[in-house]
Amino acid sequence: MIEIKHADDAVSRNLRYFSERLPGVEAIQLVHQLRHEQTNQNISVLSASRWLGELST
């Protein structure tokens, strides 16, 4: 499951909620203006441009 944000790198409360209830599903939060990628409670917070760019390769 994916959530997309413009600049807020704090893990979304909604994404965390669904991630806890669906433990076998990968949770990713894409952020357009992200300073540092991170993983927080099995939720990856990634650069939107980098992640989307990798889809075409």
Secondary structure, 3 states (H helix, E strand, C coil): CEEEECCCCCCCHHHHHHHHHCCCCCEEEEECCCCCCEEECCEEEEEHHHHHHHHCC
